[in-house]
Amino acid sequence: MARELRVPEALTALPAPVRWLALPVALTCAVVVLVGSRGPAEPGVEVPQPGGRAAGYCRSLAAALPAELLGHARKDPSPASPYVAAWGSSPRTVLRCGIDRPEELDGDHAADWSPSVDDVTWWSQKLADGGYRFVSTMRAAYVEVTVPAGAAQNPFDPAAALSGVVRVHVPG
């Protein structure tokens, strides 16, 4: 026995074009609300693809990285990768392990300030937005720490705080 579909009176009182558009408009609004509720998209972080021993060193480093860095909780970008870690929210400090050797190390910036902490030498580069990029040198894998302006009281502090764990897990 077939069941009869009953349309509410409020809908039958509407002109036909309005009734026909009601469902598509409602579905479109639902999609907009769902997509909009996800919040702003996370800024993209390029994930390195190290090979060989460098990949192993980077995975070992990732497992040993702290859950907190200078009072900022670790909040890794999505999708998760053993080669990328981040602390804080906005601005946030980002570590990438297994990056390619920076071309700048061969150019005018090769002589830029390169402090050493715990036997890890960090080549530094001031970024256009006022932040800094630090890259470990003379190690089996290049480790990059990007510190945007305002992420730390002293831009070098995050790299310095990570030096010990880098030294232990990425041999020189």
TARA-V873373 format. One line per field, one symbol per residue. phi: phi as a letter, one per 40 degrees, with the letter a starting at -180 (. if undefined). A space follows every 50 residues. Layout:
# TARA-V873373
phi->???
This chain:
# TARA-V873373
phi->.ccccbcdcccccccddccccdccccccccccccccccgcccdcbcccbc bfcdcccccccdcbcccbbfgbccbccbccacbbbabgbacbcbbbbgcc cccccbbccdccdbcbbfgbcbcbaccccgcbbbbcbfbcacbbbbbcdg cacbdcdcccccdcccdcbbcc
